[in-house]
Amino acid sequence: MKFLADECVDRQIVKAEVVTDALKIHAGELPHAFTVITSVTVRIRRKFF
């Protein structure tokens, strides 16, 4: 089970790196992307809390 958990964490880290690279490429659109991410996060928080 620990191996699966580690693999899952590795995948999350890779995803985070890919997202970061994509955001760097679209540096001009960063404020817009940040707004979208924030609004989605707020929506998720409202749903669960």
Buried (B, 14 or more C-beta within 10 A) or exposed (E): EEEEEEEEEEEEEEEEEEEEEEBEEEEEEEEEBEEEEEEEEEEEEEEEE
